[in-house]
Amino acid sequence: MRLAGSYLDESRGIGELTTTDLNGFLYWLENGRGVPCSRKSYARRVTTLKVYFRWLNGLG
């Protein structure tokens, strides 16, 4: 999640994130970071985001 925080604007709350923000982050992981991201690492990061947002949704 630290990696997502380094990409996303920290002044915005988690509730203000849009799918466009998340899609931009995923694109950045693959293409804009300057460090290659293996398919396995990419898949792990996507899974982490899914689990995190599912957990947040469960909190209400």
TABELCOR-V602236 format. One line per field, one symbol per residue. phi: phi as a letter, one per 40 degrees, with the letter a starting at -180 (. if undefined). Layout:
# TABELCOR-V602236
phi = ???
This chain:
# TABELCOR-V602236
phi = .ccccccccccccccccbccccccccccdcbbcgbdbcdccccccccccccccccdcccg
